[in-house]
Amino acid sequence: MIKTQNLSKRYGDVLAVDDLSFSVAPGEVLGFLGANGAGKSTTMRMIAGFLAPSAGRVSVCGHDIEHDPVAAKACVGYLPEGAPSYGEMTVAEFLDFVADVRGLAGARRAERRRFVIERLALERVANQVIETLSKGYRRRVGLAQALLHDPQVLILDEPTDGLDPNQKHEVRRLINELSKDKLVIVSTHILEEVHEVCTRAIIIASGRIVADETPVALEARSRYHHAVTLRFDRPEQFAAARTALGGLREVAAVEADDRGLRLTAIPRSGGAVLPAVSGLIAANDWDVPELHLEAGRLDEVFRTLTQSPASAGAPARGDNTP
């Protein structure tokens, strides 16, 4: 439903997006990740038709975004970074304006307007001027306008920015519901969102794709994949375990949290340490109130891929071609 081919964007001497090619199918929720300045928002704007690429092509629902922009944009609901709107309008006036632009009329217009107001809890501010709203409410108004025409494709740039934890939960739940019959691209710097809403993640660095995988596959790259974390109540057992864990041949390193009395046994590459750690606990009769087998740490993988000078030129593991 969305295909980018050799997509690039240059601002003078600065190459913001460098030869991106990937496709996204219906039912997928693609997380688009990268450090600040990596090219995330620029890529989203080109897909949505708000920026013209310097090179390459974008196809949305079979429509070329440059050669058939009206048809392509009709398929897209777009929440830009910062959720810009007309601050002097009330929420109701703004949604009516968007409905006019989208060509909504009659019963369908009333139904969609009612849906977005109720689903995003905008009833109490419907007649309030947008510039007087909190950041969280302005973000919800931005989501409402993106959803108003019930698009096939949703492009959401930092959709939960400025929301409190309860509001973030509601928006993530809404994205999960919508993904059943829509294609969703979510740009975010909040890594927990990747776990909660995304079926796939692309990480970019310096405008290039450095990873294109499922969240589970990305976690498996982490040095903490299959690591075991233990918490102790007794300092003497914590100290003894710190030494003993370091002596296990399956363990590459032991990380210690002295204040929390926690130890993390990191496995050698491709190995598993849980059986050895469990045997050590039993042999020494240690009191371990918490033991956790880690899937991996996405934040560590993200830092490795986006901070390494070599990573910008590294190929993605996943299939990122149309």
N, C-alpha and C positions, 0 to 999 in steps of 0.2 A: 504493500500500500504506500510506503514511502521508500524511495531510493535516492541516494546521493551518489554521484559519480565524479570522482576527481575534483571535489569541491574545494575551492581556495578563495581566500579573501586577503587582499593586500591594501594596507593604508600607507601610501608612499613607500618608504623603504622597509616598513614593518609587515611581515607575513603573519597575519593573525590566525589564519586557518590554512593548513598545508595539505592539499591533496587527500581529502577525506572521502572514502567510499564505504558505504554500509547500507543495509536495507532493514526495514522494520515491518513485521507482518501483523495482521489483525490479531488481537488478543494478547499481544506483548505489551509489557510496561518496561520501557527502556530507560534506565537511569543513565544520565549523561553527567559524568563526573570530571572534575579537573580543578587545579588550584586557580586562584584569582588570576585573570589574564591569560588563561590557557586557551581561550577561544570558544568556550561553551555558549555564551550568549550570542556571539557573532554567528555561530553555526545555527542556533535556534532561529535567529532573525532571518537568515537566508532560507531556511526550510519553510518558514511562515510567509515568506515573500516580502518582508519588510526591508531587506537588504539585497541588493543584486550581487551575485558572486563575481569575483574577478576572473574565475575560470571554473569549469565544471557545470554540472546540471543537477537539478532537483526535480523529482517527479512525486506528486502527491495524488493518490487515488487515480493514477493513470494520466494526470494532467501535468504538463511541464509548467513549472512555476513562473518562468519567464515568458513563454510563448502563449500560455493559456492561464493567466493569473487569476481571472475572476472565477473560473471553474475550480481552480485549485484552492483558492482561499475560501470558497463556499463550503469546502469539506473540512475546514480547519477551525478549531477554537483555540485561541492563542492568549495566554497570560504572560505578558512581558515582564521583565525584571522591573520591580518597583511599582507594578500595577498602575500605570498612568491612566488618568480619567479626566473628566471635566469637573474640576473642584467646585464650581459655582452651581452645579446642578444638584438636585436631591437624588437619592438613590433611585427612586421610582422614575424620575425624569430621565436619568441616565440609561436605565434599562429600557425605557420606552424608545429612546433615541437609538440604542443598539438594535432593538427589534425592528425599527424602521429601516435601518441600514441593511439588516439581514433579510428584509422582505417578509417578515412574519405578520400575519393578519388573522383576524377572526378568532375562532375557538382555539386554534393551534397557538396563537400568540398568547392568549389568556392562560392556556394550560402551561406553556413553557415559563411564562413569567411567574406564575404561582409556584411552579416546581422549584425554580432557582431561589426564590425568596424564602420558601419554607426549608429547602434542603440546606441552605447556607445560613439559616437563622437570621435573616435580615428584616423580619417583620417590624421590630421595634425601632429600626432606624430608616425605614423605607421613605419617610418624608423629611429626613434630615439631610442637610447640605453635606456633600461628600468631603469638602475640605475641613469640616469640623469633626470628622470621624477619627477614631484611633487607627493606628497603623494596621492592626489586626482586622478591623472592620473594612478598611479600604482594600485589604488583600482579598477579603471575602467578596466584596463587590466586583473585584477584578475576575475572580473565579466565576461569579454569576454571569458576567457578560461573555466569558469564554464558553460557557455551557448553554447559553440561552437558546441557540438554534439547533441544539442536539447534534453536534458535529460528529463525523466519523473518526476524526483525528483530533487529539488534544495535545497541545504543545505548552507545557507548563514550566516557566522559568522561576525557580525557587518558590513553589506554591505555598509552602508553610512559613515563609519568612515573616517574622513579626507576630506569629500566632502563639498563644499560650499553649501549654501541654494538652489541655482538653480540646482546644481548637485544632491542634495538629493531628490529634487522634481522629477527630471527625473528618478532616480533609483526607487523611490517608485511607480511612474506611471508604470514603466516597470514591477515591481513585480506584480502589480495589473493586468496588461495585461497577464502576463505569468501564473498567477494563474487560468485562465479560463480552462486550460487543463493540468496543472501540480500541483504537491503537493509541497508546499514550507514551509521550516522551516527557520525562521529568528531568530538568536540570537541577541539581542540588549539591550543596556542600555538606549536608547532614547525612553522615554515613548510615545512621540507623534507619533512615528512610529507604535505603537500598534493600535492607532486609525485609522491611515491612510491606513495600509495595512493588518492588521491581522483580521481573523475571529474568532480566539480563542487564548488564552494565557495560558501558563503554567508558574508558578512562582516557582522557587526552592530556597531553603535555606539549607545550610549545606548538599548539595547533595540529598535532598529529596523534593518531590513535596508538596507544601503547598497550591496551588490553581491551578485549571484547569477549566477555564470558558471562556465565551465570554467577550470581553472588557466591554460591557454594564453591564453584571452581576457583574464584578469586581468593576465597578464604584458604583454599587448599595450597595456595602459593606461600602462605604465611609460615614463618619459622615456628609459630605457635600451633600449627596444625597438629592435632593429637597430643599437644602438651597437656600436662596434668597439674592443676593448681590445688593445693591443700591449705587448710587453715587449722591452726593449733590453738588450744586454750592455755597450754602450759609452756612457758618459755624454755624450760630445760629440754622438752621433747622437740620443740622447734629447732633449737641449736643442734641437737643430735641428728635430726632428720636432714638438716642443711648439709652436714658433712656426709651422711650416709647416701643421700641422693646423688651427690657429686661423684660418688664412687661406682655408681651403676654404669655398666658399659653401654647401656641403651641411651643414657642421658648425655646430651652434648653440653648443656649448661644448666645452672640453677639460678633463678632470680629470686631475691628475697625482699619481702616487705617487712622490715623489722617492727614497725609500729603495729601493723595489722596481724603479725605472726602468720604471714602467708608465704608459701614457697611455690614456685612454678618450675617444674622439671620439663625442660625443652628437649625433644627427642632429636637424635641424629637424623640426618636427611632420609626421609622415607620410612622411618622406623615408628615403632609404637612403644610407649613407656608404661602404659597403664598396668599390664600384668606384673612387671618388675616392681613398680611402686606399690601395688597392692600387696605383693609378697613381702616387701620390706615393712609395711605397716603391720601386717599380721605377725611377722617374726619378732618385732619389737614391742608388740602390744601397745602401740601408740593410740592415744585418744584423738581422733581426727573428726571433728563435728561437720566439716565441709570438705568434699572432694569433687572437683569439677574437671571433666574432660573437655578440652577446648576444640572448637571447630577450626579456629584460626582467627586472626585479628585483621579485619578489613582496613582499619586505619594504618596499620603497619605496612600492608601491601600497597596502599595508596601512597604513603610517603616514599616507599622504595621506588615506585614507578614514576612518581612525579618530581622527585628531588635529584635523582641520579642524572648526571650530565649525559650518560650514554642512553638513557631511557627514551629521550625524545626521538631517537632514531630507531628504536627497537620495534620490530614487527609485533602486531597483536597475535595472541595465541588463537583467538577465536576466528571464525569466518566472518570477515567484515566486508565482503564483496557482495554486490547486488546479485 
